[in-house]
């Protein structure tokens, strides 16, 4: 152990992993970045989280917080600093089965949440991969498999337990610390270390799942028809799609999820998707919701999927936007393009109700590039889409900087977020990057 890490509090004895520890290789990195922190702290209780924050501040080292999942931006680890890993705080508890109120600790992952809630017939729509951590997703938004019928995860958060930068523990809800409660739903990374959420789950046992692969026209027609149907489709239908180059054309691989208890109700909702292009593959199943985010997804995150990612929200899909998306997928960088339907219940919420203000858009477009391609190649591929984007989503942005902040938290939302981050974390302990200029100075 280095001298800088010599004075570990008694409560954290045996709960710090440093280089040379056999566990270090499994804890040092995120899903998309390889890192070398000086130490990883593994608190098991809220009191230990308090001690971990105070200890990290005493060391004067960079601090990252990890809820245990993917960490797409890389902000949940660092080089030479300390990481507070919450993965041991992973309890899932049904507080009130009748109302669906659930308490979920931030270090759980969504596969475990789905498995724990399945016996009760309850679901929290939250991400599209079981290995995603509860904390990271639930402070940023939460675009899940049932997004159009359920809304965002943050729309159903009823209380948050958080440790502030000064070590103070706070339980925030609509009546107690309402400003903190507001910022923790959509912009929570700069507010403190969330240790648990109270979330209203919805009653769902089985869902219809259609896997459809369609030949996508290079002129964007297929994308326009996909988006056009989703804009007026029944809310029970949510989709996520991936665009792949395929010879002279491209293919659109769609996963369509319908909140329905029988295939007889699923097929009519899916049928229009079979008419937007030449169908190459198609199957429909009725499965438990937990099959969408199975425990088989759970794995350590060791920097094995290095990538650079950005995203944008669209209001409608016009010809220019559809063509720009197709060009990004087919260009030299071969960006991986993912499209998610939003709208529906997401847009029922007042834009000012949470720190996620994007309540009129209907499509989320995400682009990723992989080594040897990096940020410059992504910017080139994304340029045409960027010109038509109408906001962005913090959880799918791997370069958190002031330019990203302006897209994610535009206008008065951004001003309020920045003001509250400074109030609850005046020293910028948790998330200075989004408020810093390119020389690292914090903007005020």
C-alpha positions in Angstrom: 0.0 0.0 0.0 1.3 3.4 -0.9 1.9 6.1 1.8 -1.0 8.1 0.4 -3.4 5.3 1.2 -1.8 4.3 4.6 -4.5 5.8 6.9 -7.5 3.7 6.1 -10.4 4.2 8.7 -11.0 1.2 10.9 -14.5 0.7 9.4 -12.9 0.2 6.0 -10.1 -2.2 7.1 -10.0 -5.0 4.6 -12.3 -3.1 2.3 -9.8 -1.4 0.1 -8.3 -3.1 -3.0 -4.9 -1.8 -4.2 -2.5 -2.9 -7.0 -1.2 -6.3 -6.2 -4.4 -7.6 -4.6 -5.8 -10.5 -6.6 -9.2 -8.7 -6.8 -7.7 -5.6 -8.4 -8.0 -6.8 -12.0 -11.7 -7.3 -11.6 -12.3 -3.9 -10.0 -9.9 -1.4 -11.7 -11.8 -0.7 -14.9 -15.2 0.0 -16.4 -16.9 -1.9 -19.3 -15.5 0.6 -21.9 -12.2 1.9 -20.3 -9.2 0.3 -18.8 -8.0 2.1 -15.7 -5.4 2.0 -12.9 -6.8 3.6 -9.7 -4.6 3.8 -6.6 -7.3 2.0 -4.7 -10.9 0.7 -4.8 -13.0 1.1 -1.7 -15.8 -1.5 -1.1 -18.2 -0.2 1.5 -21.0 -2.6 2.7 -23.1 -0.1 4.6 -24.1 3.6 4.3 -21.9 4.4 7.3 -19.0 2.9 5.4 -19.9 5.1 2.4 -19.7 8.1 4.6 -16.3 7.0 5.9 -15.1 6.3 2.3 -16.0 9.8 1.1 -14.3 11.4 4.0 -11.3 9.3 3.6 -11.1 10.0 -0.1 -11.3 13.7 0.5 -8.5 13.5 3.0 -6.2 11.9 0.5 -6.7 14.7 -2.0 -7.0 12.2 -4.9 -9.4 12.1 -7.8 -12.6 10.3 -6.7 -14.9 8.1 -8.9 -18.1 6.4 -7.8 -19.3 3.1 -9.3 -22.6 1.4 -8.8 -21.3 -1.9 -10.1 -22.5 -1.9 -13.8 -21.2 -0.9 -17.2 -20.0 2.7 -16.6 -20.1 3.7 -20.3 -18.5 7.1 -19.8 -15.6 5.8 -17.9 -16.3 8.2 -15.1 -16.8 5.4 -12.6 -13.1 4.7 -12.5 -9.9 6.7 -12.9 -6.1 6.6 -13.0 -4.2 7.2 -9.8 -7.2 8.1 -7.7 -9.8 6.4 -5.6 -13.0 4.5 -6.6 -15.9 4.0 -4.3 -17.5 0.7 -5.6 -21.0 0.2 -4.3 -21.5 -3.3 -5.6 -21.8 -4.7 -2.0 -24.9 -2.5 -1.4 -27.2 -4.7 -3.6 -30.3 -5.4 -1.6 -33.7 -5.4 -3.3 -36.7 -5.2 -0.9 -40.4 -5.0 -1.7 -41.8 -2.4 0.8 -45.4 -2.5 -0.3 -46.6 -5.3 -2.7 -50.0 -3.6 -3.3 -48.6 -0.3 -4.5 -45.4 -1.8 -6.0 -43.1 0.3 -3.8 -39.6 -1.2 -3.9 -36.4 -0.2 -2.2 -33.3 -0.9 -4.3 -29.8 -0.3 -3.2 -27.6 1.5 -5.7 -25.0 -1.3 -6.1 -27.5 -3.8 -7.4 -27.6 -4.6 -11.1 -30.9 -4.7 -13.1 -30.7 -8.5 -13.7 -30.8 -9.1 -10.0 -33.6 -6.6 -9.5 -35.7 -8.3 -12.2 -35.1 -11.7 -10.7 -36.0 -10.4 -7.2 -39.2 -8.8 -8.4 -40.4 -11.6 -10.6 -42.1 -13.7 -7.9 -44.2 -10.6 -7.1 -45.1 -10.0 -10.8 -43.5 -6.6 -10.6 -41.2 -4.8 -13.0 -39.1 -1.7 -13.1 -38.4 -0.7 -16.7 -34.7 0.1 -16.5 -32.1 -0.3 -19.2 -31.8 -3.0 -21.8 -29.0 -5.1 -20.3 -28.9 -7.0 -17.1 -25.4 -6.0 -16.2 -26.3 -2.3 -16.0 -26.0 -0.9 -12.4 -29.0 0.5 -10.6 -27.3 3.7 -9.3 -25.7 4.9 -12.6 -28.9 4.4 -14.6 -31.4 5.6 -12.0 -29.7 9.0 -11.5 -29.5 9.7 -15.2 -32.9 8.7 -16.6 -33.6 5.1 -17.4 -34.6 4.2 -20.9 -35.8 0.6 -20.6 -37.6 -2.1 -22.5 -41.0 -0.8 -21.4 -40.2 2.9 -21.8 -43.2 3.9 -23.8 -45.7 2.4 -21.4 -43.8 2.9 -18.1 -41.7 6.0 -18.8 -38.2 6.6 -17.5 -37.0 4.9 -14.3 -36.6 8.3 -12.7 -40.3 9.0 -13.3 -41.1 6.4 -10.7 -38.5 7.2 -8.1 -40.3 8.3 -4.9 -37.4 8.8 -2.5 -33.6 8.7 -2.6 -31.0 8.0 0.1 -27.8 9.9 -0.6 -24.5 10.8 1.1 -23.4 14.3 0.2 -19.8 15.4 -0.4 -19.4 16.5 3.2 -20.5 13.1 4.5 -24.0 14.1 5.4 -26.7 11.5 4.9 -30.0 12.7 3.5 -33.2 11.1 2.5 -34.8 13.2 -0.2 -38.3 13.1 -1.6 -40.9 15.5 -2.9 -41.5 17.0 0.5 -38.0 16.7 2.2 -35.1 18.3 0.3 -37.1 18.7 -2.9 -34.3 20.5 -4.7 -31.9 17.7 -4.1 -34.6 15.2 -5.0 -35.1 17.1 -8.3 -31.5 17.0 -9.3 -30.9 13.4 -8.3 -33.5 12.4 -10.9 -31.6 13.1 -14.2 -28.4 14.8 -13.0 -27.5 12.8 -9.9 -23.9 12.3 -10.6 -23.0 15.8 -9.3 -25.3 15.7 -6.3 -23.8 13.0 -4.0 -23.4 9.2 -3.7 -26.9 7.7 -3.9 -27.0 4.5 -1.8 -30.7 3.5 -2.3 -33.9 4.3 -4.2 -37.5 3.8 -3.4 -39.2 3.1 -6.8 -42.7 2.3 -7.8 -42.7 -0.9 -9.9 -45.5 -1.8 -12.2 -47.3 -5.1 -12.4 -46.1 -7.1 -15.4 -45.4 -10.8 -15.6 -44.9 -11.7 -19.2 -44.1 -9.7 -22.3 -44.2 -10.3 -26.0 -40.8 -10.1 -27.7 -40.4 -10.0 -31.4 -37.0 -10.3 -33.0 -37.2 -8.8 -36.5 -34.3 -8.3 -39.0 -35.2 -6.1 -42.0 -33.3 -5.0 -45.0 -32.8 -1.2 -44.6 -32.9 1.1 -47.6 -29.8 3.3 -47.9 -32.0 6.4 -48.6 -33.4 6.1 -45.0 -36.9 5.2 -46.0 -36.9 2.1 -43.7 -35.9 4.3 -40.7 -38.5 6.9 -41.5 -41.2 4.2 -41.6 -40.0 2.6 -38.3 -40.0 6.0 -36.6 -43.3 7.0 -38.2 -45.1 3.9 -36.9 -43.6 4.2 -33.4 -44.8 7.8 -33.1 -48.4 6.6 -33.3 -48.1 3.0 -32.1 -49.9 1.7 -29.0 -47.9 2.5 -25.9 -47.6 -1.1 -25.0 -45.0 -1.3 -27.8 -41.4 -0.2 -27.2 -38.5 -1.0 -29.6 -34.7 -0.9 -29.7 -32.9 -1.4 -33.0 -29.4 -1.8 -34.2 -28.3 -0.8 -37.7 -25.6 -2.9 -39.4 -24.0 -2.4 -42.8 -24.7 -5.4 -45.0 -23.1 -5.5 -48.5 -24.6 -2.8 -50.7 -27.5 -2.2 -48.3 -27.9 -2.4 -44.5 -30.0 -4.4 -42.0 -32.1 -3.1 -39.1 -32.3 -5.6 -36.3 -35.3 -4.7 -34.1 -36.3 -6.0 -30.7 -39.9 -5.1 -30.1 -41.3 -5.6 -26.7 -45.1 -5.5 -26.0 -46.6 -5.4 -22.5 -49.2 -8.1 -23.2 -50.1 -11.4 -21.6 -50.8 -13.3 -24.9 -49.3 -13.5 -28.3 -52.8 -12.7 -29.8 -52.3 -9.2 -28.5 -48.7 -9.0 -29.4 -48.9 -9.7 -33.1 -51.1 -6.8 -34.1 -48.8 -4.4 -32.4 -45.8 -5.8 -34.2 -47.3 -6.4 -37.6 -46.7 -2.9 -39.0 -43.0 -3.3 -38.4 -43.0 -6.3 -40.8 -44.2 -3.9 -43.6 -41.4 -1.3 -43.4 -38.9 -3.4 -45.4 -37.9 -6.8 -46.7 -38.0 -9.2 -43.7 -35.0 -11.4 -43.3 -35.8 -13.0 -40.0 -38.8 -12.9 -37.6 -39.9 -14.7 -34.5 -42.2 -13.8 -31.6 -42.2 -15.2 -28.1 -44.0 -14.7 -24.8 -41.4 -14.6 -22.0 -41.1 -13.4 -18.4 -39.8 -9.8 -18.2 -36.7 -11.1 -16.4 -35.7 -13.0 -19.6 -35.0 -9.6 -21.2 -32.4 -8.7 -18.5 -31.3 -12.2 -17.4 -28.8 -13.0 -14.7 -26.6 -14.5 -17.4 -25.7 -10.9 -18.3 -23.9 -10.4 -15.1 -20.1 -10.2 -15.5 -17.1 -8.2 -14.3 -16.3 -5.1 -16.2 -12.6 -5.1 -17.2 -12.4 -2.7 -20.1 -13.2 -5.4 -22.6 -15.5 -3.3 -24.8 -13.5 -0.1 -25.4 -15.5 2.4 -27.3 -16.4 6.1 -27.7 -20.1 6.9 -27.7 -22.4 9.8 -28.2 -26.1 10.3 -28.7 -28.9 12.6 -29.6 -32.7 12.8 -29.3 -34.9 13.4 -32.3 -38.3 14.9 -32.6 -39.7 13.1 -35.7 -37.5 11.4 -38.3 -37.4 13.5 -41.5 -35.5 12.6 -44.7 -32.3 14.4 -43.7 -32.1 12.8 -40.3 -32.7 9.3 -41.7 -30.1 9.7 -44.4 -27.6 11.1 -41.9 -28.1 8.0 -39.7 -27.6 5.7 -42.6 -24.4 7.6 -43.7 -23.0 7.3 -40.1 -23.5 3.5 -40.2 -22.0 3.1 -43.6 -19.1 5.5 -43.4 -15.4 4.8 -42.9 -15.7 4.5 -39.1 -18.6 2.1 -39.4 -20.3 3.6 -36.3 -22.6 1.2 -34.5 -26.0 2.9 -34.5 -28.6 2.1 -32.0 -32.1 3.5 -32.1 -34.6 3.4 -29.2 -38.2 4.5 -29.2 -39.1 7.0 -26.5 -42.1 9.2 -26.3 -45.4 7.7 -24.9 -45.3 7.8 -21.1 -42.0 9.6 -21.1 -43.7 12.7 -22.6 -46.5 12.7 -20.1 -44.2 14.2 -17.5 -43.7 18.0 -17.2 -40.2 19.0 -18.6 -39.5 20.8 -15.3 -40.5 17.9 -13.0 -37.1 16.3 -13.1 -33.6 17.1 -14.3 -34.4 15.2 -17.5 -36.1 17.9 -19.6 -36.5 16.0 -22.9 -40.3 15.4 -22.8 -41.3 15.9 -26.5 -38.9 13.8 -28.5 -39.7 10.3 -29.8 -36.4 8.7 -30.8 -33.0 8.3 -29.1 -30.1 7.7 -31.5 -26.7 6.4 -30.1 -23.5 6.0 -32.1 -20.3 4.2 -31.0 -17.0 3.6 -32.6 -14.3 1.1 -31.6 -10.5 1.0 -31.8 -8.6 2.0 -33.8 -11.3 4.6 -34.3 -11.8 7.2 -31.6 -13.3 10.6 -31.0 -12.4 12.3 -34.2 -13.9 9.5 -36.3 -17.1 9.5 -34.2 -17.4 13.3 -34.6 -17.1 12.9 -38.4 -19.7 10.1 -38.4 -22.0 12.0 -36.1 -21.9 15.4 -37.7 -25.0 15.1 -39.9 -27.0 13.7 -37.0 -25.8 16.3 -34.6 -27.2 19.0 -36.8 -30.7 17.5 -36.3 -30.5 16.4 -32.7 -32.8 17.9 -30.2 -31.1 17.2 -26.8 -29.1 14.3 -25.5 -29.1 11.6 -22.7 -26.4 11.6 -20.1 -26.1 7.8 -19.8 -25.1 7.3 -23.4 -22.4 10.0 -23.6 -18.8 8.8 -23.1 -17.2 12.3 -23.2 -18.7 14.4 -20.4 -17.6 18.0 -21.0 -19.3 21.4 -21.1 -20.5 20.8 -24.7 -22.2 17.6 -23.7 -23.7 19.3 -20.6 -25.3 21.9 -22.9 -27.0 19.2 -24.9 -28.1 17.1 -22.0 -29.2 19.9 -19.7 -30.2 22.8 -22.0 -31.3 26.3 -20.9 -32.8 26.8 -17.5 -32.5 23.1 -16.7 -28.7 23.4 -17.1 -28.5 26.5 -15.0 -30.5 24.9 -12.2 -28.4 21.7 -12.4 -25.2 23.6 -12.1 -26.5 25.7 -9.3 -27.6 22.6 -7.3 -24.3 20.8 -8.0 -22.4 23.7 -6.5 -24.8 23.8 -3.5 -24.5 20.2 -2.6 -20.9 19.6 -3.8 -19.2 23.0 -3.7 -15.7 21.5 -4.1 -16.7 19.5 -7.2 -15.7 16.2 -5.5 -18.0 14.0 -7.6 -18.4 15.3 -11.1 -16.4 18.3 -12.1 -15.9 17.4 -15.7 -19.2 18.6 -17.0 -18.6 22.0 -15.5 -15.0 22.4 -16.4 -13.4 24.1 -19.4 -10.8 22.3 -21.5 -8.0 23.4 -19.2 -9.8 21.7 -16.2 -11.1 24.9 -14.5 -14.5 24.6 -13.1 -17.1 26.9 -14.6 -19.3 28.8 -12.2 
